[in-house]
Amino acid sequence: MSVYNRGSTMLSENTLYTSLNAYAVIVSFIPGVLSTILGAALAGIAIYKRQTSQLFKELEA
């Protein structure tokens, strides 16, 4: 942290302490799972809408 605070006149510690609790795990886990599911669903919809001939042409290239 001292690299980022060289031009600052405020004093701060060089070490950051974090705490991991159940709330933090849940709050970070839910968006991760939702984004994975949403991304897979959008990719699936995009592939489903294409014609089979176009998909094979893209696969050859």
C-alpha positions in Angstrom: 0.0 0.0 0.0 2.9 2.4 0.5 3.4 2.5 -3.2 0.0 4.0 -3.7 0.3 6.5 -0.7 3.6 8.1 -1.6 2.1 11.4 -2.6 -0.4 11.4 0.3 0.0 13.2 3.6 -2.4 10.8 5.3 -0.9 8.1 7.5 -2.1 4.5 7.0 -0.9 1.0 7.7 0.9 -1.0 4.9 -1.1 -4.1 5.7 -4.8 -4.6 5.0 -6.8 -7.1 7.2 -9.8 -8.8 5.8 -12.5 -10.9 7.4 -14.4 -13.7 5.7 -17.8 -14.4 7.1 -21.0 -16.2 5.9 -22.6 -13.0 4.6 -19.6 -12.2 2.4 -19.5 -15.7 1.0 -23.2 -15.6 0.1 -23.1 -12.1 -1.3 -20.2 -13.0 -3.6 -21.4 -16.6 -4.5 -24.9 -15.7 -5.7 -23.8 -13.2 -8.4 -21.1 -15.6 -9.6 -23.5 -18.4 -10.1 -26.2 -16.1 -11.6 -23.7 -14.6 -14.1 -22.5 -18.1 -15.1 -26.1 -19.3 -15.7 -27.1 -16.1 -17.5 -24.0 -16.2 -19.8 -24.6 -19.9 -20.7 -28.3 -19.1 -21.4 -27.5 -16.2 -23.7 -24.9 -18.2 -25.6 -27.3 -21.1 -25.9 -30.0 -18.8 -27.3 -27.6 -17.3 -29.8 -26.5 -20.7 -31.1 -30.1 -22.0 -31.2 -31.2 -19.1 -33.4 -28.5 -19.8 -36.0 -29.0 -22.2 -38.9 -27.1 -25.5 -38.9 -25.3 -24.7 -42.1 -23.9 -21.5 -40.7 -22.7 -23.2 -37.6 -20.8 -25.8 -39.7 -19.3 -23.1 -41.9 -18.0 -21.3 -38.8 -16.7 -24.6 -37.4 -14.6 -25.2 -40.6 -12.9 -21.8 -40.6 
